[in-house]
Amino acid sequence: MLLSNEQMERYSRHIILSEVGAKGQKKIIDAKVLIIGAGGLGAPAALYLAAAGVGTIGIVDADNVDLSNLQRQIIHTTPDVGKAKVLSAQETMNAVNPHITVNTYHEFVEASNIMDLIAGYDFILDGTDNFPAKFLINDACVLAKKPFSHAGIIRFKGQLMTYVPGKGPCYRCVFREPPPPEAVPTCRQAGVIGAMGGVIGSLQAMEAIKYIIGKGDLLTGFLLTYDALKMDFRKVKLPKVSSCAVCGDNPSILKPFDYEQAACKL
């Protein structure tokens, strides 16, 4: 496939990069990325992936836009209040780049549907806001051999890591089980600075793009943490756990299952 004149102009700043070039841009155009959660993390990630030209982007979210979302979920605007987040996101992404396909899934991610949702995608972004969803996404991606980026934000802090099948630990290697209900405050209770979503969500988009073009070092085997008040990034080495229940030598988790726990509105 040859890039059109319009594509050459639209993606010119990518194409002049030796690490990307026309060949890399074609990989981006051919790629399929699923974003689970159109909130504080998914919003900036979706915008940058759309602008980059990722050819097919899926957005999963069961919520509608609320006025309190607009402080950080930059893909939505005031007139979108009350609209399904996936439709609001789709409209904004196609306004940024009308040449991409945006698939919308206005539903909760559950054990009953997650394997079907991730099946057709090359890379998964976890932009969810609660521990049950994060463990579900991890387990499903490990079982389906899908690479994914995990991230989380609260107050002035954020973290992210990337899982690539066969190349490092999964989320469950690091965080064995969800914490007990009410043990960790939700973002609604603790708050979150809006720009934190932009910092960490953009890094998730970068991880997806690096994976697609096959360049650079992914956060495979590392947890990157960010403290905005101290302007401190730390990269912590993570070991792969042979006894992990889903990716270990003798896994006990053979299919996704749902945890029950209160969610946090990112």
ABEGO torsion letter per residue (X at the ends): XBBBAAAAAAAAAAAABAAAEAAAAAAAAABBBBBBEABAAAAAAAAAAAAAGBABBBBBBABBBBAAAAAABAABBAAABGBBAAAAAAAAAAAABAABBBBBBBBBBBAAAAAAAAAABABBBBABABAAAAAAAAAAAAAAGBBBBBBBBBEABBBBBBBBBGAEBBAAAABABBBBBGABBBAAAAEBBAAAAAAAAAAAAAAAAAAAAGBEBBABGBBBBBBAAAGBBBBBBBBBBAABAAABABBABABBBBBBBBBBBX
